[in-house]
C-alpha cells in the first residue's frame, strides 16, 4: 500500500482531522497518532505543527506533494495543508510512514 492509498483509506475508514487550525488544536492536547503536512505548507504553519507535534511526541510526515494534491488524495474538492490521523481505521498508514 502506498502513501496516497494509506491516506485515502484512513480518511474513509478512520478518524482524521483536516486543516491546520484544528490539527494544531488537537496537537496541543496530545491527540493523534501522526500528522501529515503538505510540502508547500506556509513556513509558519510548518513550524507550529512541528513544534506542537514534538511536544506531544507525535510523528510528522511531510507529504511529497502540494496541498492541492493532498486534498485530492483525501477525496476533497479543496486544498488540505495539514491532516491529523487520530485513528487510522483499516489503513496501514502508521506502518507505511513509520
Backbone bond lengths (Angstrom), bond angles and torsions (degrees), N, CA, C in turn:
res aa  C-N    CA-C-N  psi(-1)  N-CA   C-N-CA  omega(-1)  CA-C   N-CA-C  phi
1 X - - - 1.460 - - 1.533 107.80 -
2 X 1.315 117.06 127.26 1.456 120.00 179.31 1.529 110.16 -86.80
3 X 1.320 115.60 173.50 1.466 121.48 -175.14 1.528 111.99 -61.75
4 X 1.337 117.39 -42.01 1.467 120.17 -179.50 1.528 111.22 -61.77
5 X 1.305 115.76 -45.92 1.472 120.12 179.59 1.533 110.44 -65.28
6 X 1.329 116.60 -40.10 1.461 120.76 178.65 1.518 112.11 -60.94
7 X 1.341 116.12 -41.86 1.465 120.64 178.20 1.523 109.82 -64.75
8 X 1.329 116.87 -45.74 1.470 120.71 -177.36 1.526 111.62 -62.37
9 X 1.322 116.82 -42.81 1.464 120.35 179.44 1.529 110.07 -65.48
10 X 1.334 117.39 -39.19 1.467 120.68 177.64 1.524 110.94 -62.99
11 X 1.334 117.21 -41.87 1.467 121.29 178.76 1.530 110.15 -64.69
12 X 1.328 116.98 -40.99 1.465 121.50 -176.69 1.527 113.64 -75.57
13 X 1.342 117.96 -36.56 1.467 119.95 -172.00 1.523 114.55 -114.64
14 X 1.323 117.60 -12.96 1.459 120.17 -175.81 1.518 112.63 -111.45
15 X 1.324 114.86 -159.55 1.458 122.33 178.21 1.525 107.78 -115.42
16 X 1.325 116.06 107.68 1.461 122.18 -175.31 1.519 109.30 -126.74
17 X 1.332 115.75 135.57 1.460 121.22 177.34 1.520 107.84 -103.86
18 X 1.328 116.53 124.53 1.460 122.15 179.28 1.517 109.15 -100.64
19 X 1.331 116.03 139.65 1.455 120.93 175.45 1.517 112.53 108.41
20 X 1.317 114.93 144.14 1.459 121.31 -176.37 1.518 112.74 -67.93
21 X 1.322 116.21 -44.49 1.459 120.12 -175.37 1.527 111.60 -60.96
22 X 1.334 116.28 -51.32 1.475 120.94 -179.67 1.531 111.11 -67.33
23 X 1.328 116.84 -36.83 1.466 119.99 179.24 1.521 110.49 -63.63
24 X 1.326 117.20 -45.09 1.465 121.19 -179.84 1.528 110.33 -64.66
25 X 1.338 117.86 -40.41 1.470 120.70 177.18 1.525 110.59 -57.74
26 X 1.319 117.07 -44.46 1.461 120.84 -179.43 1.523 112.40 -73.10
27 X 1.331 117.50 -31.92 1.464 120.31 175.48 1.526 110.15 -64.01
28 X 1.321 116.98 -39.09 1.471 121.14 178.11 1.522 111.00 -60.57
29 X 1.329 116.77 -31.28 1.466 122.00 179.93 1.534 112.18 -88.87
30 X 1.325 115.98 -1.95 1.461 120.30 179.08 1.513 113.95 76.77
31 X 1.322 116.50 20.41 1.465 120.80 -178.77 1.519 109.69 -95.37
32 X 1.308 116.34 134.99 1.453 120.94 176.57 1.507 112.04 127.67
33 X 1.334 114.29 157.82 1.467 120.90 179.76 1.527 110.96 -105.41
34 X 1.340 115.73 -37.68 1.462 121.12 178.70 1.523 108.30 -157.51
35 X 1.324 115.48 146.18 1.459 120.42 176.51 1.526 107.84 -115.30
36 X 1.317 115.64 136.10 1.462 122.06 179.90 1.515 107.60 -116.63
37 X 1.320 115.94 129.82 1.459 121.16 -177.26 1.526 109.10 -126.38
38 X 1.324 116.50 138.54 1.467 121.19 -179.42 1.527 110.12 -68.34
39 X 1.308 114.95 148.44 1.464 121.78 -178.32 1.530 112.18 -60.12
40 X 1.339 117.11 -32.93 1.461 120.36 -176.60 1.533 113.06 -96.12
41 X 1.319 117.10 19.18 1.467 120.33 179.27 1.527 109.71 -63.63
42 X 1.336 117.45 145.62 1.466 120.12 177.01 1.532 111.10 -58.42
43 X 1.326 116.10 145.76 1.463 121.74 -176.33 1.523 112.84 -56.00
44 X 1.349 117.44 -41.22 1.465 119.36 -177.59 1.531 111.13 -64.06
45 X 1.317 117.05 -36.84 1.465 120.51 178.02 1.528 109.82 -69.92
46 X 1.326 117.10 -43.39 1.468 120.65 178.04 1.524 110.81 -57.41
47 X 1.336 115.82 -45.81 1.462 120.51 -178.78 1.523 111.35 -62.77
48 X 1.333 117.28 -45.10 1.465 120.96 179.41 1.525 111.24 -62.50
49 X 1.327 116.39 -47.05 1.464 120.69 -179.09 1.525 110.10 -61.08
50 X 1.328 117.10 -47.55 1.461 120.50 -178.76 1.526 111.56 -64.19
51 X 1.330 117.03 -38.58 1.463 121.32 -179.55 1.531 111.30 -64.30
52 X 1.325 116.66 -52.93 1.466 120.15 -177.20 1.530 112.00 -70.62
53 X 1.320 117.39 -31.54 1.463 120.30 176.49 1.529 110.07 -66.48
54 X 1.324 116.15 -39.95 1.462 120.03 178.81 1.525 110.62 -64.64
55 X 1.330 117.17 -41.86 1.466 120.68 178.45 1.525 111.45 -61.71
56 X 1.329 116.60 -34.40 1.467 121.66 -176.84 1.530 112.96 -95.75
57 X 1.334 117.26 3.46 1.472 121.89 -177.64 1.527 112.39 55.99
58 X 1.328 115.98 42.17 1.461 122.07 177.29 1.529 107.38 -109.04
59 X 1.334 117.94 125.76 1.465 119.53 -177.96 1.532 112.62 -67.36
60 X 1.333 114.79 148.69 1.466 122.26 177.94 1.521 107.75 -114.27
61 X 1.329 116.08 131.52 1.459 121.74 175.94 1.519 107.75 -118.59
62 X 1.332 116.52 125.44 1.464 120.93 177.38 1.528 107.71 -90.01
63 X 1.329 115.29 114.77 1.463 122.30 -179.35 1.519 109.13 -70.68
64 X 1.320 116.64 129.90 1.468 121.99 -177.95 1.526 110.32 -81.24
65 X 1.303 115.30 68.58 1.455 121.53 -179.87 1.514 109.18 179.21
66 X 1.308 115.76 173.78 1.462 120.86 -177.87 1.522 110.95 -81.91
67 X 1.324 115.38 171.69 1.462 120.93 177.24 1.530 110.91 -67.03
68 X 1.330 117.06 -28.04 1.468 120.76 175.97 1.533 109.06 -66.20
69 X 1.335 116.28 -45.12 1.465 120.73 179.27 1.529 111.30 -65.60
70 X 1.328 116.84 -39.56 1.464 120.54 178.71 1.529 110.66 -64.84
71 X 1.325 116.81 -39.95 1.466 120.64 175.61 1.517 111.47 -61.83
72 X 1.316 116.51 -41.21 1.462 121.66 178.86 1.528 111.16 -64.31
73 X 1.326 116.61 -42.51 1.464 121.17 177.96 1.531 110.50 -60.90
74 X 1.337 116.32 -36.98 1.472 121.27 179.27 1.523 112.07 -75.62
75 X 1.335 116.86 -8.58 1.457 120.76 -179.45 1.516 112.78 80.07
76 X 1.322 116.22 24.67 1.462 121.37 -177.96 1.529 110.28 -109.30
77 X 1.329 117.09 145.83 1.469 120.64 179.73 1.529 112.60 -86.62
78 X 1.323 117.20 26.20 1.461 121.46 179.93 1.528 109.00 -143.97
79 X 1.320 115.99 167.77 1.459 119.92 -179.86 1.527 110.20 -73.48
80 X 1.317 115.41 147.43 1.461 122.08 175.61 1.523 106.76 -128.70
81 X 1.325 116.33 110.28 1.454 121.02 179.98 1.520 111.00 -83.01
82 X 1.327 115.88 -39.90 1.458 121.19 -175.81 1.521 110.17 -137.90
83 X 1.320 115.90 140.35 1.463 119.16 170.84 1.520 108.72 -139.00
84 X 1.316 114.56 141.67 1.457 122.43 -178.73 1.522 108.07 -115.65
85 X 1.311 115.74 121.69 1.462 120.12 179.55 1.524 108.12 -93.48
86 X 1.333 115.44 114.10 1.460 120.69 177.63 1.522 110.87 -91.26
87 X 1.328 116.04 -37.25 1.464 121.97 177.09 1.529 106.84 -141.02
88 X 1.331 118.06 117.37 1.463 119.48 -176.15 1.525 114.87 -72.76
89 X 1.310 118.56 -8.33 1.464 120.05 -179.07 1.518 110.64 63.32
90 X 1.328 117.35 -130.19 1.470 122.52 -179.34 1.527 112.60 -85.46
91 X 1.320 117.19 2.14 1.463 121.95 -176.23 1.526 111.52 -79.26
92 X 1.322 115.30 151.11 1.462 121.21 173.78 1.526 110.03 -104.46
93 X 1.317 116.87 27.95 1.466 122.40 -175.52 1.531 112.32 -57.72
94 X 1.323 117.69 -35.89 1.462 120.00 -178.44 1.524 111.16 -66.27
95 X 1.329 117.45 -35.55 1.465 120.77 177.40 1.529 110.89 -75.43
96 X 1.327 116.61 -35.66 1.466 120.95 -177.53 1.523 110.79 -63.90
97 X 1.325 117.23 -48.81 1.465 120.52 -175.40 1.522 112.06 -90.73
98 X 1.321 117.67 -13.45 1.463 121.36 -177.79 1.486 109.92 -82.74
